[in-house]
Amino acid sequence: MKTGFKGNKQFLPSKPCARCGREMTWRKAWARNWQAVRYCSDACRSGKHGRPPTGSQADGSG
Ligand SMILES: [Zn+2]
């Protein structure tokens, strides 16, 4: 039998990337500027050669 719940682990926040829309989970590195983080990776942040994710999403925004 296992309790499996320490009760000390907070729920990690998450939000979609402003670029690719992929859901990114809170990271330790973002602890300081989590609210300022908008992109999941540098690739998305730079957005130079950013390619839209696979799938046909008709967002119309861009
Ligand atoms: Zn992204």
N, CA, C, O and the ligand as a Tripos MOL2 file, in Angstrom:
@<TRIPOS>MOLECULE
protein
  249   247    63     0     0
PROTEIN
NO_CHARGES

@<TRIPOS>ATOM
      1 N           0.8480   -1.2090    0.0000 N.3       1 MET1
      2 CA          0.0000    0.0000    0.0000 C.3       1 MET1
      3 C           0.8840    1.2590    0.0000 C.2       1 MET1
      4 O           1.9100    1.3210    0.6760 O.2       1 MET1
      5 N           0.4660    2.2130   -0.7480 N.am      2 LYS2
      6 CA          1.2660    3.4280   -0.8180 C.3       2 LYS2
      7 C           0.3850    4.6660   -0.7280 C.2       2 LYS2
      8 O          -0.6320    4.7940   -1.4090 O.2       2 LYS2
      9 N           0.8060    5.5350    0.1100 N.am      3 THR3
     10 CA          0.0350    6.7660    0.2590 C.3       3 THR3
     11 C           0.1960    7.6280   -0.9900 C.2       3 THR3
     12 O          -0.7790    8.1240   -1.5540 O.2       3 THR3
     13 N           1.4530    7.7920   -1.4060 N.am      4 GLY4
     14 CA          1.7070    8.5080   -2.6560 C.3       4 GLY4
     15 C           1.3680    9.9710   -2.6220 C.2       4 GLY4
     16 O           1.2340   10.5980   -3.6730 O.2       4 GLY4
     17 N           1.2290   10.5170   -1.4750 N.am      5 PHE5
     18 CA          0.9300   11.9470   -1.4270 C.3       5 PHE5
     19 C           1.6250   12.5930   -0.2370 C.2       5 PHE5
     20 O           1.1750   12.5020    0.9050 O.2       5 PHE5
     21 N           2.7180   13.2360   -0.5430 N.am      6 LYS6
     22 CA          3.4740   13.8730    0.5270 C.3       6 LYS6
     23 C           2.7580   15.1300    1.0380 C.2       6 LYS6
     24 O           2.8670   15.5150    2.2020 O.2       6 LYS6
     25 N           2.0470   15.7230    0.1410 N.am      7 GLY7
     26 CA          1.3340   16.9280    0.5430 C.3       7 GLY7
     27 C           2.2310   18.1330    0.6130 C.2       7 GLY7
     28 O           1.9030   19.1430    1.2350 O.2       7 GLY7
     29 N           3.3490   18.0140   -0.0230 N.am      8 ASN8
     30 CA          4.2940   19.1320    0.0310 C.3       8 ASN8
     31 C           4.6120   19.6430   -1.3610 C.2       8 ASN8
     32 O           5.4250   20.5490   -1.5430 O.2       8 ASN8
     33 N           3.9570   19.0470   -2.3290 N.am      9 LYS9
     34 CA          4.2450   19.4190   -3.7050 C.3       9 LYS9
     35 C           3.1480   20.3360   -4.2170 C.2       9 LYS9
     36 O           1.9840   19.9510   -4.3340 O.2       9 LYS9
     37 N           3.5510   21.5370   -4.5130 N.am     10 GLN10
     38 CA          2.5680   22.4780   -5.0160 C.3      10 GLN10
     39 C           2.2360   22.1670   -6.4650 C.2      10 GLN10
     40 O           3.0160   21.5600   -7.1990 O.2      10 GLN10
     41 N           1.0780   22.5970   -6.8340 N.am     11 PHE11
     42 CA          0.6650   22.4090   -8.2250 C.3      11 PHE11
     43 C           1.4040   23.3870   -9.1180 C.2      11 PHE11
     44 O           1.3340   24.6020   -8.9340 O.2      11 PHE11
     45 N           2.1020   22.8380  -10.0760 N.am     12 LEU12
     46 CA          2.8790   23.6960  -10.9580 C.3      12 LEU12
     47 C           1.9780   24.3480  -11.9890 C.2      12 LEU12
     48 O           1.2240   23.6620  -12.6790 O.2      12 LEU12
     49 N           2.0490   25.6390  -12.0990 N.am     13 PRO13
     50 CA          1.2360   26.3610  -13.0770 C.3      13 PRO13
     51 C           1.7090   26.0740  -14.4940 C.2      13 PRO13
     52 O           2.8310   25.6170  -14.7090 O.2      13 PRO13
     53 N           0.8740   26.3390  -15.4150 N.am     14 SER14
     54 CA          1.2360   26.1310  -16.8160 C.3      14 SER14
     55 C           0.4370   27.0780  -17.6870 C.2      14 SER14
     56 O          -0.6510   27.5350  -17.3340 O.2      14 SER14
     57 N           1.0210   27.3520  -18.8340 N.am     15 LYS15
     58 CA          0.3200   28.2290  -19.7760 C.3      15 LYS15
     59 C           0.8210   27.9440  -21.1790 C.2      15 LYS15
     60 O           1.9300   27.4430  -21.3640 O.2      15 LYS15
     61 N           0.0030   28.2640  -22.1590 N.am     16 PRO16
     62 CA          0.3540   27.9770  -23.5420 C.3      16 PRO16
     63 C           1.3940   28.9480  -24.0650 C.2      16 PRO16
     64 O           1.4060   30.1250  -23.7030 O.2      16 PRO16
     65 N           2.2600   28.4440  -24.9160 N.am     17 CYS17
     66 CA          3.2720   29.2790  -25.5310 C.3      17 CYS17
     67 C           2.6080   30.2650  -26.4850 C.2      17 CYS17
     68 O           1.6860   29.9210  -27.2260 O.2      17 CYS17
     69 N           3.0980   31.4900  -26.4450 N.am     18 ALA18
     70 CA          2.4990   32.5280  -27.2710 C.3      18 ALA18
     71 C           2.8440   32.3410  -28.7390 C.2      18 ALA18
     72 O           2.3110   33.0290  -29.6100 O.2      18 ALA18
     73 N           3.7310   31.4120  -28.9960 N.am     19 ARG19
     74 CA          4.1930   31.2030  -30.3590 C.3      19 ARG19
     75 C           3.5960   29.9310  -30.9760 C.2      19 ARG19
     76 O           2.8980   29.9670  -31.9900 O.2      19 ARG19
     77 N           3.8950   28.8380  -30.3340 N.am     20 CYS20
     78 CA          3.4500   27.5610  -30.8890 C.3      20 CYS20
     79 C           2.2020   27.0450  -30.1880 C.2      20 CYS20
     80 O           1.5330   26.1280  -30.6630 O.2      20 CYS20
     81 N           1.9110   27.6510  -29.0610 N.am     21 GLY21
     82 CA          0.7000   27.2550  -28.3740 C.3      21 GLY21
     83 C           0.8620   26.0170  -27.5170 C.2      21 GLY21
     84 O          -0.0890   25.5410  -26.8960 O.2      21 GLY21
     85 N           2.0830   25.5040  -27.4940 N.am     22 ARG22
     86 CA          2.3160   24.3080  -26.6950 C.3      22 ARG22
     87 C           2.2800   24.6700  -25.2070 C.2      22 ARG22
     88 O           2.7950   25.7030  -24.7790 O.2      22 ARG22
     89 N           1.6800   23.8150  -24.4770 N.am     23 GLU23
     90 CA          1.5650   24.0740  -23.0530 C.3      23 GLU23
     91 C           2.9060   23.8570  -22.3700 C.2      23 GLU23
     92 O           3.5190   22.7940  -22.4760 O.2      23 GLU23
     93 N           3.3330   24.8750  -21.6780 N.am     24 MET24
     94 CA          4.6130   24.7720  -20.9810 C.3      24 MET24
     95 C           4.3910   24.8350  -19.4890 C.2      24 MET24
     96 O           3.6610   25.6820  -18.9740 O.2      24 MET24
     97 N           5.0330   23.9240  -18.8250 N.am     25 THR25
     98 CA          4.8640   23.8360  -17.3860 C.3      25 THR25
     99 C           5.9160   24.6630  -16.6730 C.2      25 THR25
    100 O           7.0220   24.8620  -17.1770 O.2      25 THR25
    101 N           5.5710   25.1160  -15.5530 N.am     26 TRP26
    102 CA          6.4500   25.9520  -14.7430 C.3      26 TRP26
    103 C           7.8060   25.2850  -14.5370 C.2      26 TRP26
    104 O           7.9060   24.0930  -14.2500 O.2      26 TRP26
    105 N           8.8270   26.0900  -14.6950 N.am     27 ARG27
    106 CA         10.1870   25.5670  -14.4930 C.3      27 ARG27
    107 C          10.9060   26.3880  -13.4330 C.2      27 ARG27
    108 O          10.5810   27.5420  -13.1550 O.2      27 ARG27
    109 N          11.8810   25.7370  -12.8710 N.am     28 LYS28
    110 CA         12.6520   26.4250  -11.8320 C.3      28 LYS28
    111 C          13.3220   27.6680  -12.3860 C.2      28 LYS28
    112 O          13.4480   28.6920  -11.7160 O.2      28 LYS28
    113 N          13.7470   27.5390  -13.6310 N.am     29 ALA29
    114 CA         14.4460   28.6600  -14.2630 C.3      29 ALA29
    115 C          13.5090   29.8410  -14.4980 C.2      29 ALA29
    116 O          13.9420   30.9770  -14.6930 O.2      29 ALA29
    117 N          12.2180   29.5390  -14.4740 N.am     30 TRP30
    118 CA         11.2510   30.5930  -14.7350 C.3      30 TRP30
    119 C          10.6520   31.1310  -13.4470 C.2      30 TRP30
    120 O           9.7460   31.9640  -13.4530 O.2      30 TRP30
    121 N          11.1790   30.6350  -12.3620 N.am     31 ALA31
    122 CA         10.6140   31.0220  -11.0710 C.3      31 ALA31
    123 C          10.6490   32.5320  -10.8860 C.2      31 ALA31
    124 O           9.7770   33.1170  -10.2440 O.2      31 ALA31
    125 N          11.6550   33.1350  -11.4500 N.am     32 ARG32
    126 CA         11.8210   34.5770  -11.2470 C.3      32 ARG32
    127 C          10.9550   35.3920  -12.1840 C.2      32 ARG32
    128 O          10.4360   36.4490  -11.8250 O.2      32 ARG32
    129 N          10.8130   34.8800  -13.3860 N.am     33 ASN33
    130 CA         10.0490   35.6630  -14.3570 C.3      33 ASN33
    131 C           8.9940   34.8150  -15.0520 C.2      33 ASN33
    132 O           8.7710   34.9160  -16.2580 O.2      33 ASN33
    133 N           8.3720   33.9990  -14.2690 N.am     34 TRP34
    134 CA          7.3540   33.1040  -14.8450 C.3      34 TRP34
    135 C           6.2530   33.9090  -15.5300 C.2      34 TRP34
    136 O           5.7830   33.5540  -16.6110 O.2      34 TRP34
    137 N           5.8610   34.9790  -14.8910 N.am     35 GLN35
    138 CA          4.7730   35.7670  -15.4690 C.3      35 GLN35
    139 C           5.2020   36.4720  -16.7470 C.2      35 GLN35
    140 O           4.3770   36.8690  -17.5700 O.2      35 GLN35
    141 N           6.5160   36.6160  -16.8890 N.am     36 ALA36
    142 CA          7.0160   37.2920  -18.0790 C.3      36 ALA36
    143 C           7.3040   36.3010  -19.2020 C.2      36 ALA36
    144 O           7.4390   36.6810  -20.3650 O.2      36 ALA36
    145 N           7.3930   35.0430  -18.8390 N.am     37 VAL37
    146 CA          7.6750   34.0310  -19.8510 C.3      37 VAL37
    147 C           6.4830   33.8520  -20.7760 C.2      37 VAL37
    148 O           5.3480   33.6740  -20.3340 O.2      37 VAL37
    149 N           6.7630   33.9040  -22.0430 N.am     38 ARG38
    150 CA          5.6600   33.7700  -23.0030 C.3      38 ARG38
    151 C           5.9310   32.6830  -24.0250 C.2      38 ARG38
    152 O           5.0200   32.2000  -24.6970 O.2      38 ARG38
    153 N           7.1920   32.3050  -24.1340 N.am     39 TYR39
    154 CA          7.5310   31.3020  -25.1350 C.3      39 TYR39
    155 C           8.1600   30.0860  -24.4810 C.2      39 TYR39
    156 O           8.8290   30.1900  -23.4530 O.2      39 TYR39
    157 N           7.9380   28.9420  -25.0860 N.am     40 CYS40
    158 CA          8.3920   27.6980  -24.4990 C.3      40 CYS40
    159 C           9.8850   27.5040  -24.7080 C.2      40 CYS40
    160 O          10.5340   26.8050  -23.9290 O.2      40 CYS40
    161 N          10.4350   28.1130  -25.7450 N.am     41 SER41
    162 CA         11.8490   27.9190  -26.0200 C.3      41 SER41
    163 C          12.4090   29.1500  -26.7170 C.2      41 SER41
    164 O          11.6780   30.0580  -27.1120 O.2      41 SER41
    165 N          13.7260   29.1480  -26.8520 N.am     42 ASP42
    166 CA         14.3630   30.2890  -27.5090 C.3      42 ASP42
    167 C          13.9170   30.3870  -28.9620 C.2      42 ASP42
    168 O          13.7930   31.4770  -29.5200 O.2      42 ASP42
    169 N          13.6840   29.2510  -29.5440 N.am     43 ALA43
    170 CA         13.2530   29.2280  -30.9430 C.3      43 ALA43
    171 C          11.9570   30.0120  -31.1120 C.2      43 ALA43
    172 O          11.7850   30.7850  -32.0540 O.2      43 ALA43
    173 N          11.0670   29.7840  -30.1770 N.am     44 CYS44
    174 CA          9.7930   30.4910  -30.2280 C.3      44 CYS44
    175 C           9.9960   31.9580  -29.8560 C.2      44 CYS44
    176 O           9.3480   32.8530  -30.3990 O.2      44 CYS44
    177 N          10.8890   32.1720  -28.9390 N.am     45 ARG45
    178 CA         11.1170   33.5410  -28.4970 C.3      45 ARG45
    179 C          11.6530   34.4070  -29.6250 C.2      45 ARG45
    180 O          11.1760   35.5170  -29.8620 O.2      45 ARG45
    181 N          12.6450   33.8810  -30.3100 N.am     46 SER46
    182 CA         13.2170   34.6350  -31.4220 C.3      46 SER46
    183 C          12.2050   34.7320  -32.5570 C.2      46 SER46
    184 O          11.9860   35.7950  -33.1370 O.2      46 SER46
    185 N          11.6040   33.5990  -32.8510 N.am     47 GLY47
    186 CA         10.5730   33.6090  -33.8660 C.3      47 GLY47
    187 C          11.1050   33.8860  -35.2580 C.2      47 GLY47
    188 O          10.3580   34.3020  -36.1440 O.2      47 GLY47
    189 N          12.3970   33.6560  -35.4510 N.am     48 LYS48
    190 CA         12.9890   33.9080  -36.7640 C.3      48 LYS48
    191 C          12.4760   32.9020  -37.7820 C.2      48 LYS48
    192 O          11.7900   33.2300  -38.7510 O.2      48 LYS48
    193 N          12.8430   31.6780  -37.5100 N.am     49 HIS49
    194 CA         12.4020   30.6210  -38.4190 C.3      49 HIS49
    195 C          11.3230   29.7840  -37.7520 C.2      49 HIS49
    196 O          11.3850   28.5560  -37.7020 O.2      49 HIS49
    197 N          10.3660   30.4800  -37.2580 N.am     50 GLY50
    198 CA          9.3140   29.7610  -36.5650 C.3      50 GLY50
    199 C           8.3010   29.1760  -37.5290 C.2      50 GLY50
    200 O           7.7350   29.8700  -38.3730 O.2      50 GLY50
    201 N           8.0990   27.9240  -37.3810 N.am     51 ARG51
    202 CA          7.1220   27.2760  -38.2530 C.3      51 ARG51
    203 C           5.9110   26.8640  -37.4200 C.2      51 ARG51
    204 O           6.0600   26.3090  -36.3310 O.2      51 ARG51
    205 N           4.7580   27.1270  -37.9160 N.am     52 PRO52
    206 CA          3.5500   26.7560  -37.1810 C.3      52 PRO52
    207 C           3.4910   25.2640  -36.9170 C.2      52 PRO52
    208 O           3.9800   24.4640  -37.7140 O.2      52 PRO52
    209 N           2.9060   24.9020  -35.8250 N.am     53 PRO53
    210 CA          2.8030   23.4890  -35.4560 C.3      53 PRO53
    211 C           1.9790   22.7080  -36.4580 C.2      53 PRO53
    212 O           1.1440   23.2570  -37.1770 O.2      53 PRO53
    213 N           2.2330   21.4310  -36.4850 N.am     54 THR54
    214 CA          1.5010   20.5760  -37.4120 C.3      54 THR54
    215 C           0.0040   20.6050  -37.0950 C.2      54 THR54
    216 O          -0.4110   20.7480  -35.9450 O.2      54 THR54
    217 N          -0.7560   20.4680  -38.1180 N.am     55 GLY55
    218 CA         -2.2020   20.5140  -37.9030 C.3      55 GLY55
    219 C          -2.7820   21.7200  -38.5910 C.2      55 GLY55
    220 O          -2.0910   22.7100  -38.8320 O.2      55 GLY55
    221 N          -4.0220   21.6340  -38.8980 N.am     56 SER56
    222 CA         -4.6710   22.7350  -39.5910 C.3      56 SER56
    223 C          -5.5080   23.5450  -38.6080 C.2      56 SER56
    224 O          -6.6860   23.2720  -38.3780 O.2      56 SER56
    225 N          -4.8650   24.5280  -38.0540 N.am     57 GLN57
    226 CA         -5.5910   25.3740  -37.1240 C.3      57 GLN57
    227 C          -5.9410   26.6950  -37.7960 C.2      57 GLN57
    228 O          -5.0590   27.4650  -38.1740 O.2      57 GLN57
    229 N          -7.1920   26.9390  -37.9350 N.am     58 ALA58
    230 CA         -7.6310   28.1680  -38.5760 C.3      58 ALA58
    231 C          -7.8140   29.2620  -37.5460 C.2      58 ALA58
    232 O          -8.9310   29.5930  -37.1470 O.2      58 ALA58
    233 N          -6.7270   29.7970  -37.1400 N.am     59 ASP59
    234 CA         -6.7840   30.8490  -36.1460 C.3      59 ASP59
    235 C          -7.0380   32.2010  -36.7960 C.2      59 ASP59
    236 O          -7.7390   33.0600  -36.2600 O.2      59 ASP59
    237 N          -6.4310   32.3550  -37.9840 N.am     60 GLY60
    238 CA         -6.6530   33.5890  -38.6920 C.3      60 GLY60
    239 C          -5.8660   34.7510  -38.1340 C.2      60 GLY60
    240 O          -5.9950   35.8810  -38.6050 O.2      60 GLY60
    241 N          -5.0700   34.4830  -37.1520 N.am     61 SER61
    242 CA         -4.3090   35.5760  -36.5400 C.3      61 SER61
    243 C          -2.8470   35.4710  -36.9320 C.2      61 SER61
    244 O          -2.1790   34.4910  -36.6050 O.2      61 SER61
    245 N          -2.3730   36.4370  -37.6020 N.am     62 GLY62
    246 CA         -0.9860   36.3360  -37.9120 C.3      62 GLY62
    247 C          -0.6040   37.2470  -38.9880 C.2      62 GLY62
    248 O           0.5630   37.2850  -39.3790 O.2      62 GLY62
    249 ZN          6.6540   27.5850  -28.2830 Zn       63 ZN63
@<TRIPOS>BOND
     1     1     2 1
     2     2     3 1
     3     3     4 2
     4     3     5 am
     5     5     6 1
     6     6     7 1
     7     7     8 2
     8     7     9 am
     9     9    10 1
    10    10    11 1
    11    11    12 2
    12    11    13 am
    13    13    14 1
    14    14    15 1
    15    15    16 2
    16    15    17 am
    17    17    18 1
    18    18    19 1
    19    19    20 2
    20    19    21 am
    21    21    22 1
    22    22    23 1
    23    23    24 2
    24    23    25 am
    25    25    26 1
    26    26    27 1
    27    27    28 2
    28    27    29 am
    29    29    30 1
    30    30    31 1
    31    31    32 2
    32    31    33 am
    33    33    34 1
    34    34    35 1
    35    35    36 2
    36    35    37 am
    37    37    38 1
    38    38    39 1
    39    39    40 2
    40    39    41 am
    41    41    42 1
    42    42    43 1
    43    43    44 2
    44    43    45 am
    45    45    46 1
    46    46    47 1
    47    47    48 2
    48    47    49 am
    49    49    50 1
    50    50    51 1
    51    51    52 2
    52    51    53 am
    53    53    54 1
    54    54    55 1
    55    55    56 2
    56    55    57 am
    57    57    58 1
    58    58    59 1
    59    59    60 2
    60    59    61 am
    61    61    62 1
    62    62    63 1
    63    63    64 2
    64    63    65 am
    65    65    66 1
    66    66    67 1
    67    67    68 2
    68    67    69 am
    69    69    70 1
    70    70    71 1
    71    71    72 2
    72    71    73 am
    73    73    74 1
    74    74    75 1
    75    75    76 2
    76    75    77 am
    77    77    78 1
    78    78    79 1
    79    79    80 2
    80    79    81 am
    81    81    82 1
    82    82    83 1
    83    83    84 2
    84    83    85 am
    85    85    86 1
    86    86    87 1
    87    87    88 2
    88    87    89 am
    89    89    90 1
    90    90    91 1
    91    91    92 2
    92    91    93 am
    93    93    94 1
    94    94    95 1
    95    95    96 2
    96    95    97 am
    97    97    98 1
    98    98    99 1
    99    99   100 2
   100    99   101 am
   101   101   102 1
   102   102   103 1
   103   103   104 2
   104   103   105 am
   105   105   106 1
   106   106   107 1
   107   107   108 2
   108   107   109 am
   109   109   110 1
   110   110   111 1
   111   111   112 2
   112   111   113 am
   113   113   114 1
   114   114   115 1
   115   115   116 2
   116   115   117 am
   117   117   118 1
   118   118   119 1
   119   119   120 2
   120   119   121 am
   121   121   122 1
   122   122   123 1
   123   123   124 2
   124   123   125 am
   125   125   126 1
   126   126   127 1
   127   127   128 2
   128   127   129 am
   129   129   130 1
   130   130   131 1
   131   131   132 2
   132   131   133 am
   133   133   134 1
   134   134   135 1
   135   135   136 2
   136   135   137 am
   137   137   138 1
   138   138   139 1
   139   139   140 2
   140   139   141 am
   141   141   142 1
   142   142   143 1
   143   143   144 2
   144   143   145 am
   145   145   146 1
   146   146   147 1
   147   147   148 2
   148   147   149 am
   149   149   150 1
   150   150   151 1
   151   151   152 2
   152   151   153 am
   153   153   154 1
   154   154   155 1
   155   155   156 2
   156   155   157 am
   157   157   158 1
   158   158   159 1
   159   159   160 2
   160   159   161 am
   161   161   162 1
   162   162   163 1
   163   163   164 2
   164   163   165 am
   165   165   166 1
   166   166   167 1
   167   167   168 2
   168   167   169 am
   169   169   170 1
   170   170   171 1
   171   171   172 2
   172   171   173 am
   173   173   174 1
   174   174   175 1
   175   175   176 2
   176   175   177 am
   177   177   178 1
   178   178   179 1
   179   179   180 2
   180   179   181 am
   181   181   182 1
   182   182   183 1
   183   183   184 2
   184   183   185 am
   185   185   186 1
   186   186   187 1
   187   187   188 2
   188   187   189 am
   189   189   190 1
   190   190   191 1
   191   191   192 2
   192   191   193 am
   193   193   194 1
   194   194   195 1
   195   195   196 2
   196   195   197 am
   197   197   198 1
   198   198   199 1
   199   199   200 2
   200   199   201 am
   201   201   202 1
   202   202   203 1
   203   203   204 2
   204   203   205 am
   205   205   206 1
   206   206   207 1
   207   207   208 2
   208   207   209 am
   209   209   210 1
   210   210   211 1
   211   211   212 2
   212   211   213 am
   213   213   214 1
   214   214   215 1
   215   215   216 2
   216   215   217 am
   217   217   218 1
   218   218   219 1
   219   219   220 2
   220   219   221 am
   221   221   222 1
   222   222   223 1
   223   223   224 2
   224   223   225 am
   225   225   226 1
   226   226   227 1
   227   227   228 2
   228   227   229 am
   229   229   230 1
   230   230   231 1
   231   231   232 2
   232   231   233 am
   233   233   234 1
   234   234   235 1
   235   235   236 2
   236   235   237 am
   237   237   238 1
   238   238   239 1
   239   239   240 2
   240   239   241 am
   241   241   242 1
   242   242   243 1
   243   243   244 2
   244   243   245 am
   245   245   246 1
   246   246   247 1
   247   247   248 2
@<TRIPOS>SUBSTRUCTURE
     1 MET1         2 RESIDUE 1 A MET
     2 LYS2         6 RESIDUE 1 A LYS
     3 THR3        10 RESIDUE 1 A THR
     4 GLY4        14 RESIDUE 1 A GLY
     5 PHE5        18 RESIDUE 1 A PHE
     6 LYS6        22 RESIDUE 1 A LYS
     7 GLY7        26 RESIDUE 1 A GLY
     8 ASN8        30 RESIDUE 1 A ASN
     9 LYS9        34 RESIDUE 1 A LYS
    10 GLN10       38 RESIDUE 1 A GLN
    11 PHE11       42 RESIDUE 1 A PHE
    12 LEU12       46 RESIDUE 1 A LEU
    13 PRO13       50 RESIDUE 1 A PRO
    14 SER14       54 RESIDUE 1 A SER
    15 LYS15       58 RESIDUE 1 A LYS
    16 PRO16       62 RESIDUE 1 A PRO
    17 CYS17       66 RESIDUE 1 A CYS
    18 ALA18       70 RESIDUE 1 A ALA
    19 ARG19       74 RESIDUE 1 A ARG
    20 CYS20       78 RESIDUE 1 A CYS
    21 GLY21       82 RESIDUE 1 A GLY
    22 ARG22       86 RESIDUE 1 A ARG
    23 GLU23       90 RESIDUE 1 A GLU
    24 MET24       94 RESIDUE 1 A MET
    25 THR25       98 RESIDUE 1 A THR
    26 TRP26      102 RESIDUE 1 A TRP
    27 ARG27      106 RESIDUE 1 A ARG
    28 LYS28      110 RESIDUE 1 A LYS
    29 ALA29      114 RESIDUE 1 A ALA
    30 TRP30      118 RESIDUE 1 A TRP
    31 ALA31      122 RESIDUE 1 A ALA
    32 ARG32      126 RESIDUE 1 A ARG
    33 ASN33      130 RESIDUE 1 A ASN
    34 TRP34      134 RESIDUE 1 A TRP
    35 GLN35      138 RESIDUE 1 A GLN
    36 ALA36      142 RESIDUE 1 A ALA
    37 VAL37      146 RESIDUE 1 A VAL
    38 ARG38      150 RESIDUE 1 A ARG
    39 TYR39      154 RESIDUE 1 A TYR
    40 CYS40      158 RESIDUE 1 A CYS
    41 SER41      162 RESIDUE 1 A SER
    42 ASP42      166 RESIDUE 1 A ASP
    43 ALA43      170 RESIDUE 1 A ALA
    44 CYS44      174 RESIDUE 1 A CYS
    45 ARG45      178 RESIDUE 1 A ARG
    46 SER46      182 RESIDUE 1 A SER
    47 GLY47      186 RESIDUE 1 A GLY
    48 LYS48      190 RESIDUE 1 A LYS
    49 HIS49      194 RESIDUE 1 A HIS
    50 GLY50      198 RESIDUE 1 A GLY
    51 ARG51      202 RESIDUE 1 A ARG
    52 PRO52      206 RESIDUE 1 A PRO
    53 PRO53      210 RESIDUE 1 A PRO
    54 THR54      214 RESIDUE 1 A THR
    55 GLY55      218 RESIDUE 1 A GLY
    56 SER56      222 RESIDUE 1 A SER
    57 GLN57      226 RESIDUE 1 A GLN
    58 ALA58      230 RESIDUE 1 A ALA
    59 ASP59      234 RESIDUE 1 A ASP
    60 GLY60      238 RESIDUE 1 A GLY
    61 SER61      242 RESIDUE 1 A SER
    62 GLY62      246 RESIDUE 1 A GLY
    63 ZN63       249 GROUP 0 **** ****
